[in-house]
Amino acid sequence: MEEFQRIILVHYHEIGLKGRNRSVFEKRLQKNLEALLRDYPIVTIHRISGRILVFLKEGTSLAVANQCTDAILGVPGVARVSCGFKVERDMELMGEAAVRSLGEAGPFESFKVSARRNHTDFPIDSMQMNRDIGGILCEAFPEKRVQMKGQDITVGVEVVQNAAYVYARSERGIGGLPVGSSGTVVSLLSSGIDSPVALWRMARRGAVCIGVHFSGRPQTSDASEFLVDDIAQVLQRTGCIARVYVVPFGDYQREISVSAPPALRVILYRRLMFRVAEELARREHAGALVTGESLGQVASQTLDNIKATNAVVDLPVLRPLIGSDKLEIIDQAQQLGTFDISSQDAPDCCTLFMPRNPETHAKLADVEAAEAPFPLEQWVQELADAAEVHDYACPSYRPPKSRRIAGEARDRA
């Protein structure tokens, strides 16, 4: 039997709707794939007529090819991934490749062939290819049936200028835009269920995501920091997180809890967090903050309290989960692979010094009066400077030259 080179066709949808700058998005997705697939036996990755083609080394096994395909499925910007073979433009070879592809695609009862030619210099048109290759497959799989609608598997055959690509396994990706095509955001990242999903949704829209985790340390243990690192390890597999700043927040929360009205503590905590996140965003040249808030889910997420928290920052605050309910968020966390991590108990700043009856409809004047005694500008700089940096694999991220430079510039000003 002829030995064919394995290939993976990466299809995209939203990028294809772009205008003159479409090539910028294509190149960004290509570069992300090149970086994220370094551990796989890749020969080269090319852009071809509305898709990206990944060539695997000769002799690559089906198991490795499937692992590579699975890795691509979660990369933002990828709409569909098809795993198959590159063959010469010869009907006998194309038929043989189709038999191999269908045989490797997994259990099925029905199939159809979808063939097309991109160049008319190939003498056989699409309809004839469908019939001829379909006949070959019917002989190879006599117990299976051809079904034109609702089939289990579609065998794709694409004839291009110098070769043909044949595939059967085709899986839907997560879609969206490639990370690095929509700027940089700073996302408040806890070890809970919601915020990793919010960060991932922004990465899926093309943003380079930088997390900020507010740890209850030294008033609590650092357990939440290890969970956040585990979450980041999951997100970095597909290039969805670039960096996490861990901010030791516990002592400052304690200061607030001692002097502030108990009902307003949560709002004051969050306003300080937003100020620190915005300072880190400036240092990272980020264009927005991101939170995992869902409207009305907890006391701090009512409209009045969201308004009171927003008032302390100039950057836009994006809330990709604002209209989602908890079951939807849990379902997405399970698909993402962070749910089991987030379900582990760990003390963090979100549970530290919490009042019994938090205010649900805070008035901005009352909040500002409650925090007036605190040296907030000093605290913001102290906390931002104390933040510990943890970097992750994100091909689109370029770190700022130095955190020290930002501090020196501020001192000169």
Sequence and secondary structure as in RCSB ss.txt:
>XXXX:A:sequence
MEEFQRIILVHYHEIGLKGRNRSVFEKRLQKNLEALLRDYPIVTIHRISGRILVFLKEGTSLAVANQCTDAILGV
PGVARVSCGFKVERDMELMGEAAVRSLGEAGPFESFKVSARRNHTDFPIDSMQMNRDIGGILCEAFPEKRVQMKG
QDITVGVEVVQNAAYVYARSERGIGGLPVGSSGTVVSLLSSGIDSPVALWRMARRGAVCIGVHFSGRPQTSDASE
FLVDDIAQVLQRTGCIARVYVVPFGDYQREISVSAPPALRVILYRRLMFRVAEELARREHAGALVTGESLGQVAS
QTLDNIKATNAVVDLPVLRPLIGSDKLEIIDQAQQLGTFDISSQDAPDCCTLFMPRNPETHAKLADVEAAEAPFP
LEQWVQELADAAEVHDYACPSYRPPKSRRIAGEARDRA
>XXXX:A:secstr
    EEEEEEE STGGG  TTHHHHHHHHHHHHHHHTTTS EEEEEEETTEEEEEE TT  HHHHHHHHHHHHTS
TTEEEEEEEEEE S HHHHHHHHHHHHHHS S SEEEEEEEES TTSSS HHHHHHHHHHHHHHH TTSEE SSS
 SEEEEEEE SS EEEEEEEEEEEESB TTSS EEEEE  SSSHHHHHHHHHHHBT EEEEEEEE TTTS SHHH
HHHHHHHHHHHTTT   EEEEEE HHHHHHHHHHS GGGHHHHHHHHHHHHHHHHHHHTT  EEE    TTSSGG
GSHHHHHHHHTT SS EE TTTT  HHHHHHHHHHHT HHHHTS    GGGTT  SS  SS  HHHHHHHHTTS 
HHHHHHHHHHH EEEE   TT    S HHHHHHHHHH 
